[in-house]
Every structure is written in structure tokens, then in C-alpha cells.
């Protein structure tokens, strides 16, 4: 007997607003019943668990102990630029001169996430 991961829960101050950001990041829709002002919202990912946003009264206080890692369809650097344009902030640069590594960004409420190399980035390194 095992358990299945149903969702990845993200505490936040504005559930609907943060879900809209992550919907644009992933290109996936919000749950069809979600509306502005809802205290709980979901982004319906194509595969795996949903991203579940839960409005809480306390602000984020420390570094995330768990975070999302994104593998973009475009190059890592193009995706970093796109996400910054959507409202993410740059936190840390772990990209290496040889093309390996990742970038750490934060969503509009300060939740950190990583942008990894894309398949094309990895293939270019292996050539």
C-alpha cells in the first residue's frame, strides 16, 4: 500500500493572484470554479499533482524547505527572462560558464523556485 501525491500546497496571502501567476508560468489553467477572492485555488497541471494555493494570514518568513524546479521547453536563460517579465524576482545565480547549473527565482510572494536547463540546453552541452 502506498500514498499518491494529490497536490503541492503553497501557502500565500492572495491565493487567486498567486495561482494566476503560476498559471502563466506553467501554461496551465486554473480550476474552472476558481474566482478572484477565493481563499483556495488550484492550477491544473497536465500531469501529476495540482498546484494548490491556500490563503493564510501569516507572511512568508524563511527560505522554502521544499520548492518547485522547472524544466523549460525553451532555453533556461530565455525562460528566466520570461518569468522575470511575469513578475518573478531573481534570487541567486547557480549557472556555470560551461552551461550547467540553474537559476533561483521567487514568485510574487517570495516563494523560491529553480529554473533548470532545458533538454536542448543539455543536448548542446553533450555535443
SEKOL-145696 format. One record per residue (C-alpha): residue in three letters; x, y, z. Coordinates in steps of 0.25 Angstrom, whole numbers, padded with zeros to 4 digits, always signed. Layout:
% residues N
ALAXYZ;...
This chain:
% residues 127
UNK+0000+0000+0000;UNK+0005+0014-0004;UNK+0000+0028-0004;UNK-0001+0037-0016;UNK+0003+0052-0016;UNK-0011+0059-0018;UNK-0005+0073-0019;UNK+0006+0082-0015;UNK+0001+0092-0005;UNK+0006+0107-0005;UNK+0002+0116+0006;UNK+0000+0130+0001;UNK-0006+0144+0004;UNK-0014+0144-0009;UNK-0018+0130-0014;UNK-0025+0135-0027;UNK-0014+0145-0030;UNK-0002+0135-0028;UNK-0010+0124-0035;UNK-0011+0133-0047;UNK+0004+0135-0047;UNK+0007+0120-0047;UNK-0004+0118-0058;UNK+0004+0127-0067;UNK+0017+0121-0063;UNK+0012+0107-0066;UNK+0003+0110-0077;UNK-0008+0102-0070;UNK-0022+0107-0066;UNK-0028+0110-0052;UNK-0038+0101-0047;UNK-0051+0105-0055;UNK-0058+0109-0042;UNK-0047+0118-0036;UNK-0051+0133-0035;UNK-0044+0145-0030;UNK-0044+0146-0015;UNK-0045+0131-0013;UNK-0037+0126-0001;UNK-0033+0113-0008;UNK-0029+0112-0023;UNK-0023+0101-0032;UNK-0014+0101-0045;UNK-0018+0088-0052;UNK-0005+0083-0057;UNK-0005+0074-0069;UNK+0002+0062-0062;UNK+0004+0059-0047;UNK-0002+0067-0035;UNK-0009+0080-0036;UNK-0003+0093-0030;UNK-0012+0097-0018;UNK-0011+0111-0013;UNK-0016+0113+0001;UNK-0018+0127+0007;UNK-0012+0128+0021;UNK-0011+0141+0030;UNK+0004+0140+0033;UNK+0014+0144+0023;UNK+0026+0136+0018;UNK+0037+0137+0028;UNK+0049+0128+0024;UNK+0054+0121+0012;UNK+0045+0110+0006;UNK+0049+0096+0011;UNK+0042+0090-0002;UNK+0041+0097-0015;UNK+0038+0094-0030;UNK+0048+0092-0040;UNK+0044+0096-0054;UNK+0050+0090-0067;UNK+0046+0099-0078;UNK+0043+0096-0093;UNK+0052+0108-0097;UNK+0066+0110-0092;UNK+0068+0113-0078;UNK+0072+0127-0080;UNK+0060+0130-0089;UNK+0051+0125-0078;UNK+0058+0133-0067;UNK+0055+0145-0075;UNK+0041+0141-0078;UNK+0038+0138-0063;UNK+0044+0151-0059;UNK+0035+0158-0069;UNK+0023+0151-0062;UNK+0027+0157-0048;UNK+0037+0147-0043;UNK+0049+0153-0036;UNK+0064+0148-0037;UNK+0069+0142-0024;UNK+0082+0134-0028;UNK+0090+0130-0040;UNK+0096+0116-0040;UNK+0098+0116-0055;UNK+0113+0111-0058;UNK+0121+0116-0070;UNK+0120+0102-0076;UNK+0105+0104-0077;UNK+0102+0095-0065;UNK+0094+0099-0053;UNK+0081+0106-0050;UNK+0075+0120-0046;UNK+0067+0122-0034;UNK+0055+0132-0035;UNK+0044+0135-0026;UNK+0029+0137-0029;UNK+0022+0150-0026;UNK+0020+0145-0011;UNK+0035+0141-0009;UNK+0034+0126-0011;UNK+0047+0121-0017;UNK+0047+0112-0029;UNK+0058+0108-0039;UNK+0059+0108-0054;UNK+0067+0097-0059;UNK+0074+0094-0072;UNK+0064+0090-0084;UNK+0066+0078-0092;UNK+0072+0086-0103;UNK+0082+0093-0093;UNK+0086+0079-0088;UNK+0088+0073-0102;UNK+0096+0085-0107;UNK+0106+0082-0095;UNK+0107+0068-0098;UNK+0111+0071-0113;
